[in-house]
Amino acid sequence: MTSVSTAAVTTAAHTPGAPAPAAGPGVAVRLQGVSKHFGDASRPPVLDRIDLTVAPGEFVCLLGASGCGKSTLLSLVAGLDAPSDGTVEVPDGRPALMFQEPALYPWLTAGQNIELALRLRGVGRQARRAEADRLLALVHLEGSHAKRVHELSGGMRQRVALARALAQEGRVLLMDEPFAALDAITRDVMHDELTRIWRETGLSVVFVTHNVREAVRLGQRVVLLSSRPGRIVREWTVDLPHPRRIEDSGVAELSVEITDHLRQEISRHGR
Ligand SMILES: Nc1ncnc2c1ncn2[C@@H]1O[C@H](COP(=O)(O)OP(=O)(O)OP(=O)(O)O)[C@@H](O)[C@H]1O
């Protein structure tokens, strides 16, 4: 296996000496034949020959049982880890990341947490302040620049974390169960906010969850992964109109269908 890293793309050649052709326009993320083993090669791979393409501006939800490799897949797209085989391409540069834990620095204010991401991007001091305020307004936290992390609710912290992710200026936003720790009402509000921001910014989003309704509520496409080996077993296009609500009959019906497939995968894995 050959591994080539650039600022924009992490590429491991499909077969030694034969890198895949570069992703063309119309591609935000492309995985081709991606497999991932950890340690013991006698065990099935965590990910097995994953082919997945995300278009610019597309919102894709990755769904699967606990431990099926969703976070592993995200970390490969983020360039935090390299595939054992296959290629991962992100032509528009390093993706932005957001996790379940907001992971804000408690000794900094909300605004300073965002400014730190801007500073790491090389944005000058004065522009940082203005940009942090713009991002705080985007996540509906106007006037919260000076608030300390302990003064913020869980939902507000995730808004700051989202603003900080947006400050990274990636054209691809990778989200790993970002709302899993929030109560149902706050999560619902955050679904609205994320949908609004996604539509305003035109970002490509890859959103990992094991909540089927959340996936259908948010995604244009839902991709179901099996467990050990992690393969794409099925995907659905969600053509329900926005705004969507978690209790909409269309969301509920598709969720029932997807849940049936998810159950089959879980019981197959258990056997
Ligand atoms: N660095 C690592 N070293 C060894 N094994 C790992 C490593 N990272 C992940 N794994 C294993 O890979 C499998 C998939 O883990 P991963 O976190 O990607 O699953 P997941 O679908 O995101 O799970 P969850 O929904 O519970 O967060 C698990 O069995 C995990 O123990």
The ligand as an SDF file (V2000), in Angstrom:
LIG
                    3D

 31 33  0  0  0  0  0  0  0  0999 V2000
   -7.7540    2.9150   16.6920 N   0  0  0  0  0  0  0  0  0  0  0  0
   -8.3930    1.7500   16.7740 C   0  0  0  0  0  0  0  0  0  0  0  0
   -7.7290    0.6240   17.0960 N   0  0  0  0  0  0  0  0  0  0  0  0
   -8.3480   -0.5720   17.1560 C   0  0  0  0  0  0  0  0  0  0  0  0
   -9.6740   -0.7370   16.9130 N   0  0  0  0  0  0  0  0  0  0  0  0
  -10.3830    0.3480   16.6110 C   0  0  0  0  0  0  0  0  0  0  0  0
   -9.7850    1.6490   16.5280 C   0  0  0  0  0  0  0  0  0  0  0  0
  -10.7560    2.5310   16.1820 N   0  0  0  0  0  0  0  0  0  0  0  0
  -11.9000    1.8220   16.0680 C   0  0  0  0  0  0  0  0  0  0  0  0
  -11.6730    0.5080   16.3190 N   0  0  0  0  0  0  0  0  0  0  0  0
  -12.6610   -0.5620   16.2690 C   0  0  0  0  0  0  0  0  0  0  0  0
  -13.3340   -0.4460   15.0370 O   0  0  0  0  0  0  0  0  0  0  0  0
  -14.7170   -0.7870   15.1980 C   0  0  0  0  0  0  0  0  0  0  0  0
  -15.5630    0.3490   14.6570 C   0  0  0  0  0  0  0  0  0  0  0  0
  -15.4490    1.4740   15.5310 O   0  0  0  0  0  0  0  0  0  0  0  0
  -16.1550    2.8590   15.2070 P   0  0  0  0  0  0  0  0  0  0  0  0
  -15.9320    3.7600   16.3740 O   0  0  0  0  0  0  0  0  0  0  0  0
  -15.7290    3.3370   13.8750 O   0  0  0  0  0  0  0  0  0  0  0  0
  -17.6830    2.4120   15.1260 O   0  0  0  0  0  0  0  0  0  0  0  0
  -19.0100    3.3040   15.1650 P   0  0  0  0  0  0  0  0  0  0  0  0
  -19.9250    2.7140   14.1540 O   0  0  0  0  0  0  0  0  0  0  0  0
  -18.6830    4.7470   15.0060 O   0  0  0  0  0  0  0  0  0  0  0  0
  -19.5450    3.0240   16.6350 O   0  0  0  0  0  0  0  0  0  0  0  0
  -20.5090    3.9010   17.5950 P   0  0  0  0  0  0  0  0  0  0  0  0
  -21.8100    4.0500   16.8490 O   0  0  0  0  0  0  0  0  0  0  0  0
  -20.6510    3.0560   18.8160 O   0  0  0  0  0  0  0  0  0  0  0  0
  -19.8300    5.2100   17.8290 O   0  0  0  0  0  0  0  0  0  0  0  0
  -14.9180   -1.0850   16.6790 C   0  0  0  0  0  0  0  0  0  0  0  0
  -14.8780   -2.4680   16.8640 O   0  0  0  0  0  0  0  0  0  0  0  0
  -13.7420   -0.4090   17.3320 C   0  0  0  0  0  0  0  0  0  0  0  0
  -13.3720   -1.0880   18.5130 O   0  0  0  0  0  0  0  0  0  0  0  0
  1  2  1  0
  2  3  1  0
  2  7  2  0
  3  4  2  0
  4  5  1  0
  5  6  2  0
  6  7  1  0
  6 10  1  0
  7  8  1  0
  8  9  2  0
  9 10  1  0
 10 11  1  0
 11 12  1  0
 11 30  1  0
 12 13  1  0
 13 14  1  0
 13 28  1  0
 14 15  1  0
 15 16  1  0
 16 17  2  0
 16 18  1  0
 16 19  1  0
 19 20  1  0
 20 21  2  0
 20 22  1  0
 20 23  1  0
 23 24  1  0
 24 25  2  0
 24 26  1  0
 24 27  1  0
 28 29  1  0
 28 30  1  0
 30 31  1  0
M  END
$$$$
